[in-house]
Amino acid sequence: MRGWIDQGAVWPEGVTLKAKEKKAPTGDTLDNMELAKKIHDFIVQTSKEKAEGEMKAYDSKVPKTGIGYKMAAIQGGEFLMGSPESEQGRKDDEGPQVKVKVKPFWMGVHEVTWDEYLPS
């Protein structure tokens, strides 16, 4: 809705939107960085680093919800980030080009919402 309003939708004067705060089973709010840090720390503590050749796509389920998700193994490597100055239609914020090196990592195949992580 916020994007719709930003694009020029007429909005009644004096009316404001207030986001509904969602609570996790632990009592933390789902929109805070502390919860994100706890999730990250848990993943790091319980994961075993694998060699890139061992990384394979897999399916799993969110604990306590049964919601399935798919993960893809992304190979590490180097790439050139940004557009060359000679590219037609290039914008100023697309450069300068920089060589970037990334380690292999996992990426969700589909976007996941916070609601999928909440037990019913």
Secondary structure, DSSP 8 states (H G I E B T S, - for coil): -HHHHHTT----TT--------B-TTS-BTTSHHHHHHHHHHHHHH-----GGG---EEEE-TTT--EEEEEEE--EEEEES--TTSTT--GGG-S-EEEEE--EEEESS---GGGGS--
